[in-house]
């Protein structure tokens, strides 16, 4: 089994784990388990992008159709866009979590400055996400994010 095939299978399995995590979700809040799985998904997506860097788009599409995994990734460009979007989502949640911690428990003299910086970082990540998503075809975008369950957390097309 080649490294590309292993990465595709890992992405597919992580996507299934993400959806299973969402099936047991009681609220519309992102859980730490979901974020941990999403980080792993992002790492494997970046690794896959490195592995297929030398392949043509045709060869990449051939891998996808031949092995019947990650069928929503119809091109290398879509893989790169997915990696960028997931990176922005992770940046947003990381900055939001840290700013919430500061708001609730840090009363030092520099807390306001750190809070403002983290809030700005979260807004910037959300804005960059929105810009990339709006540049995509709506159907491709919806396939991409539904595969990992992002529409449940205000990342759907309507919320952009």
N, C-alpha and C positions, 0 to 999 in steps of 0.2 A: 504494500500500500504506500503510495507516495505521500510526501509531506502536504501537498495541496489537497489530496483526498482526505487526509486526517484532519486538516484545518476545516474543510467543508463539513465534515461529520461533526466536529466539535462545535461549530457554529450552529448546526442544526439541532444538536442535543441541548446546547445552552438555550436556544430559543424555546424548545419544548419545556425546559426547566423554568424559564421565565413565565411562560403561559400557565404552567401548573402552579407556580407561586401566586399568580394573579387569581386563579380559580379559588384559592382558599382565603382570599383577601376579604376582610370584614368592612373596611372603609376605603375611601378613595385616596388614602395617603400612601406614599411610597414607603415600603418597609426596608430595613437594613439588608435583609436577605435578598430582596429584589435588586437593590443597588449593588450588592456584592456579585450577584449573577450577571448584572449588566456590565460591571467592570470586567469580569472574565470574558464576556461576549466581546467587549471592545478590544481587549488584548488579543483575542483570537482573530478578530477582524483585521487588526493591524498586522498580525503575523501573516495572515493570508494575503494581504496586500503586498507584503514583502516577497512572499513566495511567487506570486503571479506577475511580478513587475516585468519580467522578461517575456511573458506570454503576450500574444496578440489578443485583441478582443474576441476574435473568432475562436481561438484556442480556449480561452477562458469560458466562453459560452458553451463550447463543446464539452468541457469538464462538467459544467452544471447539468446539461441535458443527459450526458452519458451516465452520471452517477445519481441523478434524481434527488439531489440535496440542494437546499438554498435556492429553490427555483425562482424566487423573486429577484435574485441577483442576476440580471440578464446581461450585465456588462461590467467591465472593470471599473468604469466611471461610477456606476451605481454603488459598487463596493466602497470606493473612496468617499462618495457622498455619505453613505451609511456611517462610515467610520467618523467622519466629521460631525454628523448630527449626533451620534451617540456620545462623542467627546464633549459636545456642547451641553448635552443633557447632564452628563456627569459633572461638568464644571458648575452648572447651575445648582444642582442639588448639593454639591460640596460647599459652595459659597453660602447657600441658604442655610444649611445645617450649622455652619460655623457662625453665621450672623445671629441665628436663633440662640446658640449657646452664649454668645456675648450679651445678647439682649436679656437673657434670663439669669445669668450668673456672674457676669464680669462687670464690676463697678469701679474699675481702676480709671485713672485719669486719661489713658489712651484708648479706652473702650469705644468711645464715640467715633474716633478716627478709624479704628479697625472696622467698626460696624459700617461706617459709610463706605469704606473701600470694598468690603465684602458685598454690600448691597449693590454697589456699582458693578462689581464683577458678575454678580448674578444677573443683573439687568443686561449687561453686555452679552453674556452667554445666551440669554433668551433671544436677544435681538439678532445675534449672528445666526442662531438656529432658524429664526423666522425668515431671515434673508435667504439662506440656502434652501429652505423648504419651499418658499414661494417661487424660487427659480425652477423648481422641479415640475414635472407633469403631476397633476393631482392623483391620478391612478397609481403611478409608480410610488409616489410618496405614501399613499395609504397602504399599499401592499408592504412597503418597507417597514413602516412603524407598527402595523398590526401584527407583523410576524414576531415582534418582541413586546407587544402589549402597551406601547406608549399612549395610544388614544385614551386610555383610562385615566391618565394623569394630565389632562389639559394640553396634550401635544397634538391633538387632532387638527385636521384642516380648518375646521370652523373656528377654532380658538386662535389661529394664527392671525 
